[in-house]
Amino acid sequence: MADAETYPEADRLDGFPHPRETQHLYGQHGAERLFLDAWQSGRMHHAWLLRGPKGVGKATLAYRAARAMIADPGDDGPGLFGDPTPKPETLDAPEDCAVQARIEAQAEPRLFVLRRQWDIDKKRLQTQIAVEHVRALRRFLQMSAADGGWRAVIVDSADEMNRSSANALLKYLEEPPARTLFLLISHAPAGLLPTIRSRCRTLDLAPLIAEDLSLALQQTGAEPPSNPIALAELSSGSVGAALQLTAEGGLTLYAGLVKLMANGRVDRPGLMALSGTVGGAANAGQYRAVLELTQTLLARLARTGALQALPPEAAPGEHALMSAAARDTAQARLWAEALSKIAATTRHALAVNLDPQQTVIDMFLEIDATLGRVRAVAA
């Protein structure tokens, strides 16, 4: 317990509540309803794969599901929701739920969380869930619950298991212990072992719409967004991404990037002013935000041209830019090519620590060249 409280947690966003502490889940009623229906009908699958983008509530749902199953004694008592058990609309915990209190304190003996661990020697989080962590899970599963109730295992995230740890977990999914619920969280399920996917029932969680995203952000203690629709667009409906965008002034920055391209050519004085904000260690967050939001803008241009439909506007002047430079599939192809090239060059720049100011200048010179090719296609 002391370690969990002392060292950074791989599944926590710094400065904000952990999913185990999150009281409400917004925008994922359908996924929660599917889980509730399986539980209430007596056809509970032993393993669930919670799929979807980062930051949309997968871990929150996993903790809610784990808490509900652990708290319910099945045939031996009245159950979490009373006896007979009604069909609740949510998995919200009662105010006096002892299991919820123990989970928040990381003191629930019937819950095991499999995640990346803190490397004491290197003083950093490990990059993978190693097989030795799964061996600790084996000890947990060998113990039976004293009251015969349910146990739960949360894997956050399954994408971070290496081949050995994935194969070790697979053995438990193939021969699950009685009354044990596995909840696997995945942001990129295509990368998981097919045999793991085949042993799980899937729950798909979608990006949050603007209203639900705003409610979820307020639950973390963040200020209500000034432009909920723009924030939902740029964060792809992810609470984590929205928090990071807000911290870096992302909406204002994105509006500035759109303005740089507003006249069909990159504004050179504006570019030089922008490049002056990314140099030095103190501006590392701003630098990464410029790189990421620029790629977001290019992706939105490519998608608009391919679909030939305008998305909700994420900054003043964005629709005008899209209408002029992303009108058809030919222009969309040019933006997709530019995005691919810029993504590769910026990855290289970050890997070898190239000068941030020059990297931003080079990136927008490539964009300026693409704007020229877009004009030529339209002519």
ZIJOUR-V225449 format. One record per pair of residues at least 6 apart in sequence whose ideal C-beta (glycine too) atoms are under 8 Angstrom apart, sorted by sequence separation. I is the first residue (numbers start at 1). GAP is how many residues later the second one is. D is the distance in whole Angstrom. If there is no record, write none. Layout:
{{I & GAP & D} {I & GAP & D}}
This chain:
{{8 & 6 & 8} {12 & 6 & 5} {38 & 6 & 5} {52 & 6 & 6} {73 & 6 & 7} {77 & 6 & 8} {79 & 6 & 5} {93 & 6 & 8} {102 & 6 & 4} {118 & 6 & 8} {119 & 6 & 7} {145 & 6 & 6} {155 & 6 & 7} {176 & 6 & 7} {186 & 6 & 6} {218 & 6 & 6} {225 & 6 & 4} {235 & 6 & 4} {244 & 6 & 8} {245 & 6 & 7} {260 & 6 & 6} {261 & 6 & 8} {277 & 6 & 6} {304 & 6 & 6} {313 & 6 & 5} {325 & 6 & 6} {326 & 6 & 6} {348 & 6 & 7} {11 & 7 & 7} {25 & 7 & 6} {38 & 7 & 6} {51 & 7 & 8} {72 & 7 & 5} {81 & 7 & 5} {93 & 7 & 4} {118 & 7 & 6} {119 & 7 & 5} {217 & 7 & 7} {234 & 7 & 8} {235 & 7 & 4} {260 & 7 & 5} {304 & 7 & 7} {349 & 7 & 8} {11 & 8 & 7} {50 & 8 & 4} {72 & 8 & 5} {103 & 8 & 6} {117 & 8 & 7} {118 & 8 & 7} {158 & 8 & 8} {161 & 8 & 7} {189 & 8 & 6} {208 & 8 & 6} {217 & 8 & 7} {259 & 8 & 7} {278 & 8 & 6} {279 & 8 & 8} {303 & 8 & 7} {9 & 9 & 7} {71 & 9 & 4} {72 & 9 & 8} {99 & 9 & 6} {116 & 9 & 5} {117 & 9 & 5} {173 & 9 & 6} {277 & 9 & 6} {278 & 9 & 4} {310 & 9 & 6} {326 & 9 & 6} {116 & 10 & 5} {141 & 10 & 8} {172 & 10 & 7} {214 & 10 & 6} {232 & 10 & 8} {235 & 10 & 6} {260 & 10 & 5} {325 & 10 & 8} {349 & 10 & 4} {50 & 11 & 6} {116 & 11 & 7} {140 & 11 & 8} {158 & 11 & 8} {214 & 11 & 6} {231 & 11 & 5} {234 & 11 & 6} {259 & 11 & 7} {260 & 11 & 6} {300 & 11 & 7} {50 & 12 & 6} {68 & 12 & 6} {116 & 12 & 7} {141 & 12 & 8} {184 & 12 & 7} {213 & 12 & 8} {278 & 12 & 6} {310 & 12 & 6} {35 & 13 & 7} {72 & 13 & 8} {116 & 13 & 6} {117 & 13 & 8} {140 & 13 & 8} {189 & 13 & 8} {277 & 13 & 8} {310 & 13 & 7} {346 & 13 & 7} {80 & 14 & 7} {115 & 14 & 7} {155 & 14 & 7} {214 & 14 & 5} {231 & 14 & 7} {256 & 14 & 8} {260 & 14 & 7} {300 & 14 & 7} {345 & 14 & 8} {114 & 15 & 6} {213 & 15 & 7} {231 & 15 & 7} {117 & 16 & 6} {137 & 16 & 7} {184 & 16 & 6} {234 & 16 & 6} {274 & 16 & 7} {48 & 17 & 7} {80 & 17 & 8} {211 & 17 & 7} {225 & 17 & 7} {234 & 17 & 7} {345 & 17 & 7} {346 & 17 & 7} {115 & 18 & 8} {182 & 18 & 8} {210 & 18 & 4} {213 & 18 & 7} {256 & 18 & 7} {300 & 18 & 8} {304 & 18 & 5} {345 & 18 & 7} {31 & 19 & 8} {114 & 19 & 6} {153 & 19 & 8} {210 & 19 & 5} {213 & 19 & 5} {220 & 19 & 7} {231 & 19 & 8} {308 & 19 & 7} {114 & 20 & 7} {231 & 20 & 6} {234 & 20 & 6} {301 & 20 & 8} {308 & 20 & 7} {174 & 21 & 8} {210 & 21 & 7} {222 & 21 & 6} {225 & 21 & 7} {230 & 21 & 6} {301 & 21 & 6} {305 & 21 & 4} {308 & 21 & 8} {342 & 21 & 6} {345 & 21 & 8} {71 & 22 & 8} {210 & 22 & 4} {213 & 22 & 7} {217 & 22 & 6} {300 & 22 & 8} {304 & 22 & 4} {305 & 22 & 6} {68 & 23 & 5} {114 & 23 & 6} {170 & 23 & 7} {173 & 23 & 6} {209 & 23 & 6} {216 & 23 & 5} {220 & 23 & 7} {223 & 23 & 8} {305 & 23 & 6} {306 & 23 & 6} {67 & 24 & 8} {112 & 24 & 8} {208 & 24 & 7} {213 & 24 & 6} {222 & 24 & 6} {227 & 24 & 6} {230 & 24 & 8} {301 & 24 & 6} {302 & 24 & 7} {305 & 24 & 6} {342 & 24 & 6} {44 & 25 & 8} {68 & 25 & 8} {112 & 25 & 6} {170 & 25 & 6} {174 & 25 & 6} {207 & 25 & 8} {217 & 25 & 6} {226 & 25 & 7} {301 & 25 & 4} {305 & 25 & 8} {341 & 25 & 7} {342 & 25 & 8} {35 & 26 & 8} {65 & 26 & 6} {67 & 26 & 6} {71 & 26 & 6} {129 & 26 & 8} {151 & 26 & 8} {158 & 26 & 4} {166 & 26 & 7} {167 & 26 & 7} {170 & 26 & 6} {173 & 26 & 4} {213 & 26 & 7} {217 & 26 & 7} {225 & 26 & 8} {305 & 26 & 5} {306 & 26 & 4} {64 & 27 & 4} {71 & 27 & 8} {153 & 27 & 7} {155 & 27 & 7} {157 & 27 & 8} {158 & 27 & 6} {159 & 27 & 5} {166 & 27 & 5} {169 & 27 & 7} {173 & 27 & 7} {305 & 27 & 3} {28 & 28 & 7} {64 & 28 & 8} {71 & 28 & 4} {112 & 28 & 4} {151 & 28 & 7} {152 & 28 & 7} {153 & 28 & 7} {155 & 28 & 7} {157 & 28 & 5} {158 & 28 & 5} {159 & 28 & 6} {209 & 28 & 7} {304 & 28 & 7} {305 & 28 & 8} {338 & 28 & 6} {27 & 29 & 7} {28 & 29 & 5} {32 & 29 & 6} {39 & 29 & 7} {64 & 29 & 8} {70 & 29 & 5} {71 & 29 & 8} {112 & 29 & 8} {150 & 29 & 5} {151 & 29 & 5} {152 & 29 & 5} {153 & 29 & 5} {154 & 29 & 5} {155 & 29 & 5} {156 & 29 & 5} {157 & 29 & 6} {159 & 29 & 5} {170 & 29 & 7} {207 & 29 & 5} {208 & 29 & 4} {213 & 29 & 6} {217 & 29 & 8} {303 & 29 & 7} {338 & 29 & 6} {27 & 30 & 7} {31 & 30 & 6} {35 & 30 & 6} {39 & 30 & 7} {61 & 30 & 8} {67 & 30 & 7} {149 & 30 & 7} {150 & 30 & 7} {151 & 30 & 7} {152 & 30 & 8} {153 & 30 & 7} {155 & 30 & 6} {157 & 30 & 6} {159 & 30 & 8} {166 & 30 & 6} {207 & 30 & 3} {208 & 30 & 7} {301 & 30 & 8} {302 & 30 & 5} {305 & 30 & 6} {306 & 30 & 8} {26 & 31 & 7} {129 & 31 & 5} {131 & 31 & 7} {134 & 31 & 5} {141 & 31 & 6} {148 & 31 & 7} {150 & 31 & 6} {152 & 31 & 7} {154 & 31 & 7} {158 & 31 & 8} {206 & 31 & 7} {207 & 31 & 7} {208 & 31 & 7} {301 & 31 & 8} {302 & 31 & 8} {25 & 32 & 5} {32 & 32 & 7} {67 & 32 & 5} {128 & 32 & 6} {129 & 32 & 5} {130 & 32 & 6} {133 & 32 & 7} {137 & 32 & 7} {159 & 32 & 6} {338 & 32 & 4} {28 & 33 & 6} {67 & 33 & 5} {127 & 33 & 8} {128 & 33 & 7} {129 & 33 & 7} {131 & 33 & 4} {135 & 33 & 7} {159 & 33 & 7} {253 & 33 & 8} {257 & 33 & 8} {302 & 33 & 4} {337 & 33 & 8} {128 & 34 & 5} {130 & 34 & 8} {131 & 34 & 5} {134 & 34 & 4} {138 & 34 & 8} {145 & 34 & 7} {158 & 34 & 6} {301 & 34 & 4} {302 & 34 & 4} {25 & 35 & 5} {110 & 35 & 6} {130 & 35 & 6} {134 & 35 & 6} {137 & 35 & 7} {335 & 35 & 7} {25 & 36 & 6} {67 & 36 & 6} {129 & 36 & 5} {141 & 36 & 5} {253 & 36 & 6} {257 & 36 & 6} {261 & 36 & 8} {299 & 36 & 8} {334 & 36 & 6} {66 & 37 & 7} {128 & 37 & 7} {131 & 37 & 5} {248 & 37 & 5} {253 & 37 & 7} {257 & 37 & 6} {298 & 37 & 5} {302 & 37 & 6} {22 & 38 & 5} {70 & 38 & 7} {158 & 38 & 7} {247 & 38 & 8} {248 & 38 & 6} {25 & 39 & 6} {110 & 39 & 7} {112 & 39 & 7} {114 & 39 & 6} {141 & 39 & 7} {250 & 39 & 6} {254 & 39 & 5} {258 & 39 & 7} {334 & 39 & 5} {335 & 39 & 8} {19 & 40 & 4} {63 & 40 & 7} {70 & 40 & 5} {110 & 40 & 7} {111 & 40 & 7} {112 & 40 & 7} {113 & 40 & 8} {114 & 40 & 7} {115 & 40 & 7} {249 & 40 & 8} {253 & 40 & 6} {257 & 40 & 6} {298 & 40 & 6} {299 & 40 & 6} {334 & 40 & 6} {19 & 41 & 4} {22 & 41 & 7} {70 & 41 & 6} {110 & 41 & 4} {111 & 41 & 5} {112 & 41 & 5} {113 & 41 & 5} {114 & 41 & 5} {115 & 41 & 5} {248 & 41 & 4} {298 & 41 & 4} {110 & 42 & 7} {111 & 42 & 8} {112 & 42 & 7} {114 & 42 & 7} {115 & 42 & 8} {254 & 42 & 7} {19 & 43 & 7} {20 & 43 & 5} {111 & 43 & 7} {113 & 43 & 7} {250 & 43 & 6} {254 & 43 & 7} {331 & 43 & 5} {334 & 43 & 7} {19 & 44 & 5} {116 & 44 & 6} {245 & 44 & 8} {295 & 44 & 6} {298 & 44 & 7} {40 & 45 & 7} {66 & 45 & 6} {115 & 45 & 8} {325 & 46 & 7} {331 & 46 & 6} {40 & 47 & 5} {295 & 47 & 6} {330 & 47 & 5} {331 & 47 & 7} {11 & 48 & 6} {294 & 48 & 7} {295 & 48 & 6} {325 & 49 & 5} {36 & 51 & 7} {295 & 51 & 7} {327 & 51 & 7} {36 & 52 & 7} {36 & 55 & 7} {114 & 55 & 8} {262 & 55 & 5} {291 & 55 & 5} {35 & 56 & 8} {258 & 57 & 5} {32 & 58 & 6} {257 & 58 & 8} {258 & 58 & 7} {259 & 58 & 6} {262 & 58 & 7} {32 & 59 & 6} {234 & 59 & 7} {258 & 59 & 5} {262 & 59 & 6} {291 & 59 & 8} {29 & 60 & 8} {254 & 60 & 6} {255 & 60 & 4} {258 & 60 & 5} {261 & 60 & 6} {264 & 60 & 6} {29 & 61 & 8} {254 & 61 & 5} {255 & 61 & 6} {264 & 61 & 7} {234 & 62 & 6} {255 & 62 & 8} {288 & 62 & 8} {251 & 63 & 8} {258 & 63 & 6} {251 & 64 & 7} {261 & 64 & 8} {25 & 65 & 7} {25 & 66 & 8} {233 & 67 & 8} {24 & 68 & 7} {291 & 68 & 8} {23 & 69 & 7} {287 & 69 & 5} {291 & 69 & 8} {294 & 69 & 6} {298 & 69 & 7} {23 & 70 & 8} {290 & 70 & 6} {294 & 70 & 8} {76 & 71 & 7} {76 & 72 & 6} {291 & 72 & 7} {76 & 73 & 8} {283 & 73 & 7} {287 & 73 & 8} {294 & 73 & 8} {73 & 74 & 7} {74 & 74 & 8} {73 & 75 & 8} {74 & 75 & 7} {73 & 76 & 5} {74 & 76 & 7} {279 & 76 & 8} {72 & 77 & 7} {279 & 77 & 5} {72 & 78 & 7} {233 & 78 & 6} {278 & 78 & 4} {279 & 78 & 5} {70 & 79 & 7} {233 & 79 & 6} {278 & 79 & 6} {70 & 80 & 6} {232 & 80 & 8} {234 & 80 & 5} {69 & 81 & 4} {70 & 81 & 7} {233 & 81 & 4} {275 & 81 & 8} {276 & 81 & 7} {70 & 82 & 6} {230 & 82 & 8} {275 & 82 & 4} {278 & 82 & 6} {20 & 83 & 5} {21 & 83 & 5} {69 & 83 & 6} {229 & 83 & 5} {230 & 83 & 7} {275 & 83 & 8} {20 & 84 & 6} {229 & 84 & 8} {230 & 84 & 4} {229 & 85 & 8} {230 & 85 & 7} {275 & 85 & 5} {20 & 86 & 8} {66 & 86 & 4} {274 & 86 & 6} {275 & 86 & 5} {65 & 87 & 8} {66 & 88 & 6} {271 & 89 & 8} {272 & 89 & 8} {271 & 90 & 6} {274 & 90 & 8} {63 & 91 & 7} {62 & 92 & 5} {271 & 93 & 5} {62 & 94 & 7} {59 & 95 & 8} {59 & 97 & 6} {266 & 98 & 5} {266 & 99 & 7} {5 & 101 & 7} {266 & 101 & 6} {4 & 102 & 5} {11 & 102 & 8} {266 & 102 & 4} {265 & 103 & 6} {11 & 104 & 5} {260 & 104 & 7} {1 & 105 & 6} {10 & 105 & 5} {74 & 105 & 8} {266 & 105 & 7} {1 & 106 & 7} {9 & 106 & 7} {10 & 106 & 4} {261 & 106 & 7} {265 & 106 & 6} {10 & 107 & 8} {264 & 107 & 6} {265 & 107 & 8} {49 & 109 & 7} {8 & 110 & 6} {261 & 110 & 7} {7 & 111 & 4} {264 & 111 & 6} {69 & 112 & 5} {7 & 113 & 8} {3 & 115 & 7} {10 & 115 & 5} {66 & 115 & 7} {10 & 116 & 8} {65 & 116 & 7} {8 & 117 & 6} {66 & 117 & 6} {65 & 118 & 6} {62 & 121 & 4} {62 & 123 & 6} {47 & 126 & 5} {59 & 126 & 6} {46 & 127 & 8} {58 & 127 & 5} {58 & 128 & 8} {47 & 129 & 7} {58 & 129 & 8} {46 & 130 & 4} {48 & 133 & 8} {50 & 133 & 6} {54 & 133 & 5} {46 & 134 & 7} {47 & 134 & 8} {48 & 134 & 7} {50 & 134 & 7} {53 & 134 & 6} {46 & 135 & 7} {47 & 135 & 4} {48 & 135 & 5} {49 & 135 & 5} {50 & 135 & 5} {51 & 135 & 5} {52 & 135 & 7} {46 & 136 & 6} {47 & 136 & 8} {48 & 136 & 7} {50 & 136 & 7} {44 & 137 & 7} {47 & 137 & 7} {49 & 137 & 6} {51 & 138 & 5} {49 & 140 & 6} {61 & 142 & 7} {49 & 143 & 8} {61 & 144 & 7} {11 & 145 & 5} {10 & 146 & 8} {11 & 146 & 8} {49 & 147 & 8} {58 & 147 & 5} {49 & 148 & 6} {57 & 148 & 6} {56 & 149 & 5} {10 & 150 & 8} {56 & 150 & 7} {49 & 151 & 4} {51 & 151 & 6} {56 & 151 & 6} {57 & 151 & 8} {47 & 152 & 6} {48 & 152 & 6} {49 & 152 & 7} {50 & 152 & 8} {51 & 152 & 7} {52 & 152 & 6} {56 & 152 & 6} {47 & 153 & 4} {48 & 153 & 5} {49 & 153 & 5} {50 & 153 & 5} {51 & 153 & 5} {52 & 153 & 4} {47 & 154 & 7} {48 & 154 & 7} {49 & 154 & 7} {51 & 154 & 7} {52 & 154 & 6} {53 & 154 & 6} {45 & 155 & 8} {48 & 155 & 6} {50 & 155 & 6} {52 & 155 & 8} {45 & 156 & 4} {57 & 159 & 7} {38 & 163 & 8} {35 & 168 & 6} {34 & 169 & 6} {31 & 172 & 5} {31 & 173 & 7} {31 & 174 & 5} {28 & 177 & 5} {28 & 178 & 8} {27 & 179 & 7} {55 & 180 & 8} {27 & 181 & 4} {56 & 181 & 6} {26 & 182 & 7} {27 & 182 & 6} {56 & 182 & 6} {57 & 182 & 7} {53 & 183 & 6} {55 & 183 & 3} {56 & 183 & 7} {53 & 184 & 7} {54 & 184 & 6} {55 & 184 & 5} {27 & 185 & 3} {53 & 185 & 5} {55 & 185 & 3} {26 & 186 & 4} {27 & 186 & 7} {54 & 186 & 6} {55 & 186 & 6} {26 & 187 & 8} {54 & 187 & 7} {55 & 187 & 7} {26 & 189 & 5} {27 & 189 & 7} {26 & 190 & 5} {24 & 191 & 8} {26 & 193 & 8} {24 & 195 & 6} {23 & 196 & 7} {22 & 197 & 7} {17 & 202 & 8} {17 & 203 & 6} {16 & 204 & 5} {17 & 204 & 7} {16 & 205 & 7} {16 & 206 & 8} {27 & 210 & 8} {13 & 227 & 5} {16 & 227 & 6} {13 & 230 & 6}}
